[in-house]
Each structure stands twice: as C-alpha cells, then as structure tokens.
C-alpha cells in the first residue's frame, strides 16, 4: 500500500525553507549523579538502544517521495538504503569550556535542514561534558510526528528505570519502493474517486494554475488568516525575516516556584509560567531601549498539546501584557486571557496526556509547532510551546536524564521560539533564536530568573 502524507503532514513538509527548517528537537543531558566520574551511555549502547526501539516508530525508517508532476500529496515509503549510522552521529566537545560550547553546537546543528532524500531525523551523542555527563540531541521533522500513528523517537527511547525494557526482535525488511508510474497511477485513481483531493491539488497549485485561481486563493487565505489570527499585530523585535543561522540558550528553574506562585495567586501552573515569561519579555524589551506603554502587549501563540482525538491539535492566541509594570496585574491579565472555554477543554486533555506511560514532551512540542503553523505570520509575535513531562526520573540506556530542553523551530518571520518542558521537579526552557536578529538572546535568558524573583516577591505579599 502507498501511504500518503496527511494534509497536515504535507503542509508542514512544504513549509520548510533553507531559512526555516521545520524539525523539532530536544536536548537531553544524561549522567549518573552518584558517580560523576562516568556515564553508562556510550555510542555503541545508544546505537543498540535506538536499533531495538525503531520498530516502535516505523516512520523513522520511511522517507518522503514526491508524486510525479505534483499530482497529489507526497507519500511515505520504506528507505531501501536505510543506514542507522547516517542518522545517529557522535560529537566530542572535550577540553576546557566544553559545557559553554554545547549550546553553540546545538545552534549550529539546529540550523542545518534535514536530508529530504532520507528519513527525516537525526540524533547526536555529544560527549566531553563535565562530570562525565553526555548530551543527546534529536532532530525530527514536524511532518513526521502526528501524535497518533507517529511519535517523536524520544517517546520510546526513555525508560522509567535504569534497566532498559526488553522488546521483541526486529524482523523489519524494507519493501520495494513504488516506481514513478505506480505513484502517478495511484494519485490519478485518488483524484478520480475523491473530488476533495482534486480541490486540494488545485488550491496548492495557486497562482501556477491560473491568474483567477491564484487571486481567489490569496483572497480566501487572507480572509481565513484574519479570522484565525484576529488581525495583524504591531511589529516587534520578534517579527523579522530569519537568516539561515541560529542561537540557542537555556534556562533551568524550579517547579516549586511556579507552584508557590499558583498557590498564592490562585492560578494554574501554565498561567504562572506565562507570567514569568511575560515579565522576562518586558525586561528584554526595556534592555533594548524600548519605552513601553501600560497597554502594550505581545501576542503569543500558545498551542495546546493535543485536542480530543481524532481532532487535530489546536492553539490559542494570548496577549501578554508586557507593558503592565505590576507583576500581579500581569498575572491577572494572563489568567483572564487563558480562562476561555476552549482553553479549559484543552488543559483537561493535556492533564490526561501527562498520565501517558512514555516520555512524550518532544511529541507534544512537535504537535504544538504544527498547530502554530496554521496561523498567519502577521497575526502573532512569537510562539511559546509548553509540554508537561513526567514527575519521576527517566533513563536513557541506563543513564539518568538530568535535564531536558526543547528545541523548537522558527516559523516564517519569527525571530525566536520559547519552548518549555517540566520534568522531575524542574521547568526547563529552550530558547531557539535567529542568530542575526537575536544576538542578545542571553539577555532574555537572564531575564527569566529576574522575572521569577519579581513574581515570587509580589505574590508572597
């Protein structure tokens, strides 16, 4: 059978450009806190682990094939030359300052698009960190992860204990790839039997089909964007064409601090996180010399992890009150903005997702990015993805995961993305940013801690 990309998969696949790679990543730092002299995770062990878990994520051995003459969405096919060594790579940062160079390496690796002639993922084992720690960086194209039939590989690699769970032997053998004629014939049959597919194809053709279709398509797209996004937003440092290069920085905070804010202010943990982010954005803008008026906001796409199946993931727009000088009032504004019925339904679904037995944050971040990409780029200032993780320690090939940072892609004209993951009593921020537009991303990272102190002090009064 020929498995065609869903419309959502195909949309994510076609969104990619050299300046906007659409892969979602995660950076896990692992080690043995009781034995800092060494880590049980090495390249051979990681290779064996990935090879054993690949049957759980079969799409990681599929590549994308285009249909001749673009007569239909691309298809997933077995990669007959699948080479695990191509996807799983090893990097050493040995020597003084290795920890400082880790995030620069992540930025450089994140800048590189995936090879579209092979399965759309890569994984890097990064050695040489202090205390015997290792880092594992994953890159998975957002078109690959749909949250149901296909999940991010981290969801199946991590275990709840040091001993990796045993799995049945893998008997996979690549099926013969369909030829061009077979792909074309299958698409023609689908077009003949499903008028909706023909309309989709005509829409994708856009201005190439005819001036009339192109004009109509642009008009409808403009109308839908206005309804979907709520109108254009004022410009900000976060809205600019992106370069091909990235910067990456991280922030580590304590979950108990957000709980204290929520307990004292009577708000959810998500609202407490958004309030701290809003305060940090305010400090960042002021550091750039921007004079803020009290009514000024930044509009963020805050995607929900996953809506009720089989419905697709959804997102909401939240106006972050960066102009409000009072941290308690900022939190109050955010609490009201996120109290809509849609948000409540989505949070209920997310609480159910927290109970999943596997480690799922990277999958949820991927779904959030897919959802955020449905908004017109002129209708929001930045994307904040927030995915809950397990409260207990997780292990990768016997090594305990100490930290987990999301690495989410930049959408078109978006200079920064803020990813948030809660795990094992900590809240980890991954800040992916354009290298040219956000040379001062470190200011935003430092502002997170300053905003946290401000919010804790204000809510304790």
Beta strands, then each sheet from edge to edge (+ up, - down):
strand 1: 3-4
strand 2: 23-31
strand 3: 62-65
strand 4: 75-78
strand 5: 88-92
strand 6: 121-127
strand 7: 134-141
strand 8: 246-254
strand 9: 298-303
strand 10: 315-320
strand 11: 382-388
strand 12: 395-396
strand 13: 399-407
strand 14: 416-423
strand 15: 426-434
sheet 1: 1+ 4- 3+
sheet 2: 5+ 6+ 7- 2+ 13- 12+
sheet 3: 8+ 15- 14+ 11+ 9+ 10-
end
